[in-house]
Amino acid sequence: METLKLQGLLDRIAAQMAAEPERGQVATYIPELAKIDPARFGIAVALASGEVLSAGDAAEAFSIQSISKVFTLAIALGRLGDQLWSRVGREPSGLAFNSILQLEQENGIPRNPFVNAGALAVTDAILQGHQPREILAELLRFIRLAADDDAIHINDAVARSEQATAHRNIALAEFMAAMGNLRNPSPLTIGTYVHQCAVEMSCRQLASAGRFLMGGKGSPRLVSPARMRRINALMMMCGHYDGSGEFAYQVGLPGKSGVGGGILAIAPNEASIAVWSPGLNHRGNSKLGTEAIEILAREMGWSVFD
């Protein structure tokens, strides 16, 4: 009966979002993302049992962009442990995802792993001693294992489009290099990073991949319970950049957004949630995706604050 209730709720949310006239603006600074139809909307929920329920365009693949930072962080912590925190902080930024201001004020140490500078530092850390293709292959293996789906891939057209317009990210990388916090040549780190962001998944695949962060009986054990809690804490505090506090207030769940319009959210011990709506709000997070997860969390009673 609970499954029927949840499926009915997802169908109602998808219908409500389809009727919304204000859908936000797609990310135009990456040409391939500017082509995406803002009318698209998908939502999927992976339960502890492994069952996945969905509605709307949940089977259509999209560029997960910064949601990939969650998986890269898991790999980096597995490889480097707490040594990683000498190169990147664990505090909310309060600034836009691609801001250089804070980086300059704090001597080249990014505020957290989810702003672009922090993600570049994480990518650079795991790239040390390896070739980009090795790191990207490891990332895909991790995501495919988490999702139990070998069809997940990197969209090369999106990666090329992002690399051609990566001026802000290049500036961030070069500034960190000047401050001694980038160990590889910046083109290698940037190239690896943009391909990481170009991983393409559907809502159903992404919800399945997020189950390793749920905890509880039946969830995949890809990281230790302590590490899982820490990743979730960072998602709660930093996963929506300067909109993280608002997302925590409205939704009450750890979440990570991407400028492709996706959001991954975790209801501990209950579900992994993925939503996709390409139109973004003024902070670069999916407008309708945020509204949809808020409705879902409220109706299901899912919150880390209960």
C-alpha positions in Angstrom: 0.0 0.0 0.0 2.9 2.4 0.8 4.3 1.8 -2.7 1.0 2.5 -4.3 0.7 5.7 -2.3 4.2 6.8 -3.3 3.6 6.1 -7.0 0.4 8.1 -6.9 2.2 11.0 -5.3 5.0 10.9 -7.9 2.3 10.9 -10.7 0.6 13.9 -9.1 3.9 15.8 -8.7 4.8 15.2 -12.3 1.4 16.4 -13.5 1.6 19.5 -11.3 5.1 20.3 -12.5 4.0 19.8 -16.2 1.4 22.5 -15.7 3.8 25.1 -14.2 4.2 28.1 -16.5 7.4 29.4 -14.7 10.1 26.9 -15.2 13.3 28.8 -14.6 16.1 29.3 -17.2 18.3 26.6 -18.6 22.1 27.0 -18.3 23.1 28.9 -21.4 26.8 29.3 -20.6 27.4 25.7 -21.6 26.1 25.5 -25.2 25.0 21.9 -25.1 22.9 22.5 -22.0 21.3 25.5 -23.6 19.7 23.2 -26.2 17.7 21.2 -23.5 13.9 21.6 -23.6 12.8 23.3 -20.3 9.5 21.4 -20.5 11.2 18.2 -19.4 10.6 16.9 -15.9 11.4 13.6 -14.3 11.4 12.2 -10.8 12.4 8.8 -9.4 12.6 7.3 -5.9 14.8 4.3 -5.1 13.7 2.5 -1.9 15.8 0.6 0.5 14.5 -2.6 -1.1 16.1 -1.5 -4.4 12.7 -0.9 -6.1 12.6 2.3 -8.2 9.3 4.2 -8.7 9.2 7.1 -11.1 7.1 9.5 -13.1 7.5 11.9 -16.0 10.7 11.9 -18.1 12.5 9.7 -15.5 14.0 7.4 -18.1 15.6 10.2 -20.2 19.3 10.8 -19.7 20.6 14.2 -18.7 24.0 15.7 -17.8 24.4 15.4 -14.0 27.1 18.1 -13.9 27.9 18.9 -10.2 26.0 16.0 -8.8 29.1 14.0 -10.0 31.0 15.8 -7.2 29.3 13.5 -4.7 30.8 10.4 -6.3 34.2 11.9 -6.8 34.3 13.0 -3.2 33.5 9.4 -2.1 36.4 8.1 -4.2 38.8 10.8 -2.9 37.9 10.1 0.7 38.4 6.4 0.1 41.8 7.0 -1.4 43.1 9.9 0.8 41.0 9.8 3.9 41.3 12.9 6.1 44.4 14.1 4.2 42.0 15.5 1.7 40.9 18.2 4.1 44.3 19.9 4.0 43.4 21.0 0.5 39.7 21.8 0.8 37.4 22.9 3.6 34.1 21.7 5.0 32.2 25.0 5.4 29.3 26.5 3.5 30.4 29.2 1.0 27.5 31.6 1.0 28.7 32.6 -2.6 28.0 31.4 -6.1 29.4 28.0 -7.2 32.0 29.6 -9.5 33.1 32.5 -7.3 36.8 33.3 -7.1 36.4 35.9 -4.3 36.5 33.5 -1.4 39.3 31.5 -2.9 41.5 34.6 -2.9 40.6 35.6 0.6 41.4 32.1 1.9 44.8 31.6 0.3 43.7 29.2 -2.4 41.9 26.7 -0.1 38.3 26.3 -1.4 35.6 26.5 1.2 34.1 23.0 0.5 34.2 20.2 -2.1 31.0 21.2 -3.9 31.9 24.7 -5.1 33.7 24.5 -8.4 37.1 25.4 -6.9 36.7 22.7 -4.3 35.7 20.1 -6.8 38.7 21.0 -8.9 40.9 20.5 -5.8 39.3 17.1 -5.2 39.7 16.0 -8.8 43.4 17.2 -8.8 44.0 15.2 -5.6 42.8 11.9 -7.1 44.5 12.6 -10.4 47.9 12.7 -8.7 50.0 9.9 -10.2 47.3 8.8 -12.7 46.1 9.6 -16.2 42.8 11.3 -16.7 41.4 8.3 -18.5 42.2 6.1 -15.4 40.3 8.5 -13.1 37.3 8.8 -15.4 37.2 5.0 -15.7 37.3 4.6 -11.9 34.5 7.2 -11.6 32.3 5.3 -14.1 33.0 2.0 -12.4 32.0 3.5 -9.0 28.8 5.0 -10.4 27.9 1.9 -12.4 28.4 -0.2 -9.4 26.3 2.1 -7.2 23.5 2.1 -9.8 23.9 -1.5 -10.8 23.8 -0.3 -14.4 26.7 -0.6 -16.9 25.0 1.6 -19.5 26.0 4.9 -17.7 28.5 6.9 -19.8 30.1 10.3 -20.3 28.6 12.5 -23.0 31.6 13.7 -25.0 29.7 16.4 -26.7 28.8 18.0 -23.4 32.4 17.6 -22.2 33.7 19.4 -25.3 31.1 22.1 -25.0 32.0 22.7 -21.3 35.7 22.7 -22.0 35.3 25.3 -24.7 33.6 27.7 -22.2 35.5 26.8 -19.0 37.1 30.2 -18.6 35.9 30.7 -15.0 37.1 27.2 -14.0 40.4 27.7 -15.7 40.8 30.9 -13.7 40.0 29.1 -10.5 42.5 26.3 -11.3 45.3 28.7 -12.2 44.7 30.7 -9.0 45.0 27.5 -6.9 48.1 26.6 -8.8 49.6 30.0 -8.0 48.8 29.3 -4.3 50.3 25.8 -4.4 47.0 23.9 -4.2 47.0 22.4 -7.7 49.6 19.7 -8.2 48.9 18.6 -11.8 49.0 20.8 -14.9 45.8 22.7 -14.9 44.7 21.5 -18.4 44.8 17.9 -17.1 42.7 18.8 -14.0 40.3 20.9 -16.0 39.9 18.2 -18.7 39.2 15.5 -16.1 36.8 17.7 -14.3 34.7 18.6 -17.3 34.4 15.0 -18.4 33.4 14.1 -14.8 30.6 16.7 -15.0 29.4 15.3 -18.4 28.4 11.9 -16.9 24.9 11.3 -18.3 22.2 9.5 -16.3 18.4 9.3 -16.0 16.5 10.0 -12.9 16.0 6.3 -12.4 19.7 5.6 -12.7 20.7 8.5 -10.5 18.2 7.5 -7.7 19.6 4.0 -7.8 23.2 5.3 -7.7 22.4 7.4 -4.6 21.3 4.4 -2.5 24.9 4.0 -1.1 24.2 7.2 0.9 20.9 6.0 2.4 22.2 3.7 5.1 20.0 1.2 6.7 19.3 -2.4 5.8 19.6 -3.2 2.1 21.6 -0.2 0.9 24.9 -0.8 -1.0 28.0 -0.7 1.2 30.4 1.3 -1.0 31.6 3.6 1.8 31.8 3.2 5.6 28.8 4.4 7.7 31.0 7.2 9.1 32.0 8.4 5.7 28.4 8.2 4.5 27.3 10.5 7.3 30.0 13.0 6.5 29.1 13.1 2.8 25.5 13.6 3.7 26.4 16.4 6.1 28.3 18.2 3.4 25.4 17.8 1.0 23.1 19.3 3.6 25.4 22.3 4.3 26.9 22.9 0.8 25.1 20.9 -1.8 23.1 23.9 -3.2 25.8 26.5 -2.9 24.4 29.8 -1.7 20.9 28.2 -1.7 21.9 25.4 0.6 20.3 27.0 3.7 17.0 27.6 1.8 17.0 24.0 0.5 17.6 22.6 4.0 14.8 24.9 5.4 12.3 24.0 2.7 13.1 20.3 2.1 14.9 19.1 5.2 17.1 16.5 3.4 20.7 16.4 2.2 20.8 17.2 -1.5 23.2 18.0 -4.4 22.2 19.9 -7.4 23.7 20.3 -10.9 23.3 23.0 -13.5 21.9 20.4 -15.9 18.8 20.6 -13.8 19.2 17.5 -11.7 19.0 17.1 -7.9 20.0 14.0 -5.9 18.5 14.0 -2.4 18.8 11.4 0.4 16.1 10.5 2.9 18.2 8.5 5.4 17.1 4.9 5.8 14.2 5.5 3.5 15.0 6.5 -0.1 17.3 8.0 -2.6 15.5 10.7 -4.7 16.4 12.1 -8.1 14.6 14.8 -10.0 15.3 16.6 -13.2 13.9 19.9 -14.5 16.4 21.8 -16.7 15.2 25.3 -15.8 17.3 26.9 -13.0 16.5 29.5 -10.3 18.6 32.5 -9.7 21.1 30.5 -7.7 21.7 27.9 -10.4 19.6 25.1 -8.9 16.6 23.4 -10.5 13.5 25.5 -9.9 10.8 22.9 -10.3 13.1 20.1 -9.1 13.4 21.9 -5.7 9.6 22.4 -5.5 9.0 18.8 -6.4 11.3 17.4 -3.7 9.8 19.7 -1.2 6.3 18.3 -1.9 7.6 14.8 -1.9 9.4 15.2 1.4 6.4 16.9 3.1 3.9 14.3 1.9 6.0 11.4 2.8 7.2 12.8 6.1 10.8 12.5 5.2 13.2 14.9 7.0 16.4 14.6 9.0 14.9 17.0 11.5 12.0 14.8 12.7 
